[in-house]
Amino acid sequence: MSEGIKVATVDELAPAEAKVVDAAVVGTGDDIALFRDEDGTFYALDDTCSHEEASLAEGWIEDCTVECPLHAARFSFTTGRPLSLPATQPVRTHRVEVRGEDVYLFPGEPAEAPAP
């Protein structure tokens, strides 16, 4: 388990906002979208929609989901699964941890879904 990579501060993203973390920064082949839900919780998903080349960070954030700006497919922040068509394939989740005022990303480590 890695120590994570500091990618933001808590104040950098208002609720219902997102930012792209460049693949070069996190050492992955793909950009990662860092989201802050309306309740202030941070999540991370692969930035590219699984249906078409579109940045999920540019999408609409609501109720622990993001809606792709291109064709309106919705994805769960907790599982990465598509919740509506036209997307049928999930995007990867990545673990996020808030330490004080800093937000750390653990690329490649799946986020843990909350207990039922």
Summary of the structure (lengths in Angstrom):
residues: 116
radius of gyration: 12.9
end to end distance: 25.2
largest distance: 38.6
contacts: 361
relative contact order: 0.23
helix: 9%
strand: 38%
